[in-house]
Amino acid sequence: MLLRSRKISEITQSYIELMRPALLTGILLTFYMGNYWANKSHSSLNLWLPASIGLLLAFSFGNVMNDIYDQDIDRINEPNRPLVSGKLSQKDALVFAISSAVCAILASISSGIISIIGTSLIILLGIFYSHPKVQLSRKGWFSTFLLILAYYFIPFWSGFFLTTGSKPRLDAILLFGALLSLGISKVLLKDFKDVRGDTQYKKITPLSLLGSKKILIISSSLAIIGLLSLSFLAKLYIRTPFNFLIILAGTLYCISFLYPVLLSKQKTLWKQIPRVFLILLFALLLAA
């Protein structure tokens, strides 16, 4: 009985890992910020909850499909992922992905057309981003654009327009611009941890096109712009002591910047860590 319970727990953990919960958390926060900023209050629970569940399940579908189609690269970059490590079979993953997509659509229906469109777009991107016949994930800057579209544009504006009658405003556009700046800066660093597999399979990425030094300069600059913009918006539009949260979130965010660089085994990239850390620390001091 104990062994059976342990096996169920391990399988459940593998499915959760397949969904990439850390990524889903960021998606949910972006969606909620857009929804909150529409009227400076959140939508009703029966509207917001199904929409967020649909969005998260749609992203889970895309993450699983990426694991299915990128197993060769994952064996090098992430050998402990559920599929390449043998914790789950490809058939199990495919069934889970299809179930997630179906449930995502069903959940979004009750929240209206905006939720359905956002969820459907994420599912379509999840298919075409990794599918071998299309492989949009290997299109260099275009793949980066698609990630930004999926991670930031769709969640934010899906949340914003979820409230009936919401219209684009300058403050909402500025907030999205700040989030977008931070988002691009982090997406650009994603390739550091995948550099070995990407190089072996000749995958074109911004890192391979520009090199580590230029990517870190661009990423750090965008981080400074994003943090300053968020701090400015907090002081301008929110009367409560919100700036502390901006600094706290920015600190955690900046620490996460180092993660993909630390995962890289190339010594030339490790040498860039002090530089990027100092630049990001400078950004935090400015935002304060």
C-alpha positions in Angstrom: 0.0 0.0 0.0 2.8 2.3 0.9 4.7 1.5 -2.4 1.5 2.2 -4.3 0.9 5.5 -2.6 4.5 6.5 -3.3 4.2 5.5 -7.0 1.0 7.6 -7.3 2.8 10.5 -5.7 5.7 10.2 -8.1 3.4 10.1 -11.2 1.5 13.1 -10.0 4.7 15.0 -9.4 5.9 14.1 -12.9 2.6 15.5 -14.5 3.0 18.7 -12.4 6.6 19.0 -13.6 5.5 18.5 -17.2 3.2 21.5 -16.8 6.1 23.8 -15.7 4.3 25.4 -12.7 6.9 28.2 -12.3 6.1 29.4 -15.8 2.4 29.1 -15.2 2.7 31.3 -12.1 4.2 34.1 -14.1 1.4 33.7 -16.7 -1.3 33.9 -14.0 0.3 37.0 -12.5 0.4 38.7 -15.9 -3.2 37.8 -16.5 -4.3 39.1 -13.1 -2.4 42.4 -13.5 -4.2 43.1 -16.8 -7.6 42.1 -15.2 -7.0 44.3 -12.1 -5.7 47.3 -14.1 -8.9 47.4 -16.2 -10.9 48.9 -13.3 -8.4 48.9 -10.5 -10.3 45.9 -9.1 -10.6 42.3 -10.0 -13.5 40.8 -12.0 -16.1 38.6 -10.3 -14.8 35.2 -9.3 -17.2 33.3 -11.6 -15.7 35.2 -14.5 -12.1 35.4 -13.5 -11.6 31.9 -12.2 -12.7 29.9 -15.3 -10.7 32.3 -17.6 -7.5 31.8 -15.6 -8.0 28.0 -15.4 -8.5 27.9 -19.2 -5.4 30.0 -19.8 -3.2 27.8 -17.5 -4.4 24.6 -19.0 -3.8 26.0 -22.5 -0.2 26.8 -21.5 0.2 23.4 -20.0 -0.8 21.9 -23.3 1.9 23.9 -25.1 4.5 23.0 -22.5 3.8 19.3 -22.8 3.8 19.4 -26.6 7.2 21.1 -26.4 8.5 18.3 -24.3 7.2 15.7 -26.7 8.8 17.3 -29.8 12.0 18.5 -28.2 13.2 15.2 -26.5 16.5 15.1 -28.4 17.5 18.6 -27.2 16.1 17.9 -23.7 18.3 14.8 -23.3 21.2 17.3 -23.3 19.8 20.4 -21.7 17.3 18.9 -19.2 17.9 15.2 -18.8 15.7 15.0 -15.7 12.5 16.1 -17.5 9.7 13.5 -17.1 9.7 12.3 -20.7 13.4 11.9 -21.4 14.1 10.5 -17.9 11.4 7.8 -18.5 9.1 8.9 -15.6 6.3 9.2 -18.1 5.7 7.7 -21.6 5.1 9.8 -24.7 1.6 8.3 -24.9 0.8 9.4 -21.4 2.1 12.9 -22.1 0.1 13.2 -25.4 -3.2 12.1 -23.6 -2.5 14.6 -20.9 -1.8 17.4 -23.4 -5.0 16.7 -25.4 -7.1 16.5 -22.2 -5.6 19.9 -21.0 -6.5 21.5 -24.3 -10.1 20.2 -24.3 -10.6 21.3 -20.6 -9.0 24.7 -21.4 -11.6 25.4 -24.1 -14.5 24.2 -21.9 -13.3 26.3 -18.9 -13.0 29.4 -21.1 -16.4 29.2 -22.6 -18.2 30.4 -19.4 -16.0 33.5 -19.3 -17.0 34.8 -22.8 -15.5 35.4 -26.2 -12.3 37.1 -25.0 -11.3 34.2 -22.9 -12.1 31.7 -25.7 -10.0 33.7 -28.2 -7.0 34.0 -25.8 -7.1 30.3 -24.8 -7.5 29.2 -28.4 -4.5 31.3 -29.5 -2.3 29.8 -26.9 -3.3 26.3 -27.9 -2.5 27.0 -31.6 0.8 28.5 -30.7 1.6 25.5 -28.6 1.0 23.3 -31.6 3.0 25.2 -34.2 5.8 26.4 -31.9 7.3 22.9 -31.5 5.7 20.7 -34.2 8.5 19.1 -36.4 6.7 20.2 -39.7 6.7 23.8 -38.6 9.2 24.2 -35.8 8.6 27.9 -35.1 10.8 27.4 -32.0 13.8 27.3 -34.4 13.2 30.6 -36.2 15.5 32.8 -34.3 14.0 36.2 -33.5 10.6 35.2 -34.7 10.5 32.4 -32.1 11.4 35.0 -29.4 8.5 37.2 -30.7 6.1 34.3 -30.4 7.2 33.6 -26.8 6.7 37.2 -25.9 3.2 37.1 -27.6 2.3 34.0 -25.7 3.8 34.8 -22.2 2.8 38.5 -22.0 0.6 40.0 -24.7 -2.2 37.4 -24.7 -2.4 36.9 -20.9 -2.3 40.6 -20.1 -4.8 41.8 -22.6 -7.0 38.7 -22.1 -7.3 39.7 -18.4 -7.8 43.4 -19.3 -10.6 42.9 -21.7 -12.3 40.2 -19.6 -14.2 43.0 -17.9 -17.0 44.1 -20.2 -16.6 47.6 -21.6 -12.9 47.9 -20.9 -11.0 50.1 -23.4 -7.3 50.5 -23.9 -6.0 53.4 -21.8 -2.6 55.1 -21.6 -1.8 53.8 -18.2 -2.7 50.2 -19.2 -0.4 50.6 -22.3 2.4 51.9 -20.2 2.0 49.1 -17.7 2.0 46.5 -20.4 5.1 48.2 -21.9 6.9 47.9 -18.6 6.0 44.2 -18.2 7.0 43.7 -21.8 10.4 45.2 -21.3 11.0 42.9 -18.3 9.6 40.0 -20.2 11.8 40.4 -23.2 14.9 40.8 -21.0 14.1 37.5 -19.4 13.2 35.6 -22.5 16.5 36.6 -24.1 18.3 34.9 -21.2 16.4 31.7 -21.5 18.8 30.4 -24.2 21.8 30.4 -21.8 20.7 27.3 -20.0 19.9 25.5 -23.4 23.1 26.6 -25.2 24.6 23.1 -25.3 21.7 21.3 -26.9 20.9 24.3 -29.2 24.4 24.4 -30.4 24.6 20.6 -31.1 21.3 20.7 -33.0 22.1 24.0 -34.7 19.1 25.7 -33.3 19.1 29.4 -34.3 18.5 31.7 -31.2 19.2 35.3 -30.4 22.1 34.1 -28.3 23.7 32.3 -31.2 23.1 35.3 -33.5 24.4 38.1 -31.2 26.6 36.3 -28.6 26.5 36.4 -24.8 27.9 39.9 -24.3 25.4 41.7 -26.5 22.4 39.6 -25.2 23.3 40.5 -21.6 23.7 44.2 -22.4 20.3 44.3 -24.1 18.7 42.2 -21.4 20.1 44.3 -18.6 19.0 47.6 -20.3 15.5 46.3 -20.8 15.4 45.3 -17.1 16.4 48.8 -16.0 13.7 50.3 -18.3 11.0 47.9 -17.0 11.8 48.4 -13.3 11.9 52.2 -13.6 8.6 52.2 -15.5 6.9 50.0 -12.9 8.2 52.2 -10.1 6.9 55.3 -11.9 3.5 53.8 -12.5 3.2 52.7 -8.9 3.9 56.2 -7.6 1.6 57.8 -10.2 -1.4 55.6 -10.2 -1.5 53.7 -6.9 -2.0 55.6 -3.7 -1.1 52.7 -1.4 2.5 51.9 -0.5 3.1 49.7 -3.5 6.7 50.7 -4.2 8.0 48.2 -1.7 6.3 45.4 -3.6 7.9 46.6 -6.8 11.4 46.4 -5.2 10.7 43.0 -3.6 9.4 41.6 -6.9 12.3 43.2 -8.8 14.8 41.7 -6.4 13.4 38.2 -6.9 13.1 38.8 -10.6 16.7 39.9 -10.9 17.9 36.9 -8.9 16.0 34.7 -11.4 18.0 36.4 -14.2 21.1 34.6 -13.0 19.5 31.1 -13.1 19.9 30.4 -16.8 23.4 31.7 -16.8 24.3 29.6 -13.8 22.9 26.5 -15.5 25.2 27.0 -18.4 28.4 24.9 -18.2 30.4 27.3 -20.5 33.0 29.2 -18.5 32.8 32.1 -20.9 29.2 32.7 -19.8 30.0 32.4 -16.1 32.4 35.3 -16.5 29.4 37.5 -17.4 27.6 36.9 -14.0 29.2 39.7 -12.0 28.5 42.2 -14.8 24.8 41.3 -15.2 24.3 41.2 -11.4 25.8 44.7 -10.9 23.6 46.2 -13.7 20.5 44.6 -12.3 21.4 45.8 -8.8 21.8 49.3 -10.2 18.3 49.0 -11.7 16.8 48.1 -8.3 18.5 51.1 -6.7 17.1 53.4 -9.3 13.6 51.9 -8.9 13.8 52.5 -5.2 
